[in-house]
Amino acid sequence: MNGNRSKKQVNTENIIKGDAPEAYGIKEIWEFIRSNFVILFILGGLIFLIYAPLINGQFLNLDDQNGLVLNKPLYSLTETLKFLDAPAIATSIIVHLFGMNSTALHVFSILLHIICTTLVFILTYLLFGKKVSLIAAFLFATQPVNTEAIGWLSGMGYPFKTVAILLMLIFYVLFRKNKKIWYLIVSSIVYLASQITVRGGGWMFIAPFLLVIVDQFLIEKKIEFKNIKYYTPYIVISLIFVVMLVPGLFKQRIIDLNTLYYVDTESATPLINRIPYTTYMAYKLIAFPLTLTVYHEGEIITGAGYAFMIAVTVAIIFGIAYLWKKDRVIAGLLLTIPFSILPSYSPVIIAWTAAERYLYIGSAFFSMGLAILILRIEEKKKWKQFATVVTIVLCLLYSIRTFTRSFDFKNSKNLWLATKKVSPYSYRVYNNLGDVYSNEGDYELAIEAFKRSVALKPDYADAVHNIGFTYLQIGDVAKAKKYLQQSIDINPRLHQSWYKMARIFMAEKNYQEAQKYISKAFELNPKDEAVQQVMTELKTLGY
């Protein structure tokens, strides 16, 4: 044993002494799974229990309608296969078997979480042994911050990416432990396949960074530059996909943020000012997952509050630097959290500055670190059953919060009422809540919610459009035209407003104006069948 290693580093080894596998390979992993089948069964049952409210949950008006229900290619497996997108293909298979059924999709999402938990169990075992893996798996299974990635069907891509990353890491660790090259080849193939099938948003590019952290901090005892040769396959694959995909992905993402989500990427807060907020929120959400919300916009950050975020960020940076030599394992596990949300640190905004679903993979490493700390305290203080009691208490608290949070994702109304409590200044929450009221036929409350959204963000064309459409539904055509035209003036790419204005002019028999508006709607979205129908009607009338 290296005499220069610190006492804390030795403590980490004492925790897993005699507990780590004696040999590393597929055979040993299979034996580990077989011998722990009861534990995995309990984990699966626990996950189904705490996510039970989702089983009869509905599609949400949070991308589920357009991304799933109205997404025609999903109804054809042949069409979906052309896109080589794993989440879409899985969804299409479920639709083929059960129809566009929210219950079937929610059950599949829960099963994905069980798979991820099993992989966390295996990876942690390979790295730290049985004791740590057992605690980490239960913490990850019940972690409340993961609810958004599991409860929101349109966020299913994040568990898919996590499955790919964990598999890649498991095979890489197997390679490092027994030096059999074919494990490195399999790990590289998993990464290559993931870049092809779960590349959405470019999030798979975080995988090589996490692999380097695992290698240099959780496997090695000091920085080993010679290990760069092991990273070559991942570097080559990444460079190929950077050249092929990133320019298009970034361009499309920026367009989407500007036109669909009204994020002005040019006048957005500079990166240097965003770093403290993003870093603070990541560690806060994952360490204290009590106050959870889909939207983190509109938060009022005082000078003192921002100074506190800076202080926490600086403390984290210096803490990791201090632990770099004192406790490499904890330093490495702390590092995985910011690297798991790397797109949020992009100089040009391509991701939200804070989102719970982004932390899904990071929560796995956080759970490992927390498990190690719990076992260290038990060992140091000689408190018998300390780890068992603390793990049960934490999992109980986590489970209660996850169970209650699952109710928020049960339907749109639950989600937006819950979100409004935590994010009362989010313009999007009121727009979505107005949509719920409109669907319920409560047009007065709908207009009130939409107007509240516009009051918070006057250039939010979607809410302005929705005000106009609601007035159209209750027969106030004058106000409908006023707001629909206003939404067009704000966002000329909003084809729905052009279409509805064309419909109004059709009803007024002003076919010339109808032709002007429907032509623009067709230019913006030529695949919209409703737009095509109006075009056909006008052609029949000679326009």
PyMOL commands that set and color helices and strands:
alter all, ss='L'
color gray80, all
select helices_A, chain A and resi 7-16+26-35+37-50+52-54+64-69+72-75+77-81+86-98+102-128+130-142+144-151+153-155+157-178+181-197+200-219+225-259+271-287+303-326+328-340+342-345+356-381+386-408+412-422+427-439+443-456+461-473+477-490+495-507+511-524+529-540
alter helices_A, ss='H'
color red, helices_A
deselect
rebuild
show_as cartoon
